[in-house]
Amino acid sequence: MDYILAIDPGREKCGLAVLSPEKKCVVRKPCLLTELGSQIASICAQYKISIILIGNGTNSKPVQKEVAKLELPVNIIFVPEQNSSMEARKYYWEANKPKGLWRLIPTSLRVPPIPVDDFAAQILAERFLKIAP
């Protein structure tokens, strides 16, 4: 299996995540929509991407068009992104443990100080791998 690139599309920005053949997240980063094409091209030049996953929610069609413009030899698959943003918050707090009194506040009530689209992209890839043959 090759690397997988997952994209959590949004109106102004996207989250990108690359998972290795061992199912480990090796890249996770946010990206402005205006930079999406160049970011994908850069990732594909660095990793042997065989599948690009796109969340099927907000702005998925324009993202698909942007990916198609690159004419990459990859499969494009849409993945349901229901509740991925809430799960992404949890992933964020696992990676960035809160300090002090913030530890006492339940994860579901904490709002990360930065966008978590990249964590949402990782979740999309992990969901896909759970159902992929």
Secondary structure by P-SEA (a helix, b strand, c coil): ccbbbbbbccccbbbbbbbcccccccccccccccaaaaaaaaaaaaccccbbbbccccaaaaaaaaaaaacccbbbbbbbbcaaaaaaaaaaaaaccccccccccccccccccccaaaaaaaaaaaaaaaacc
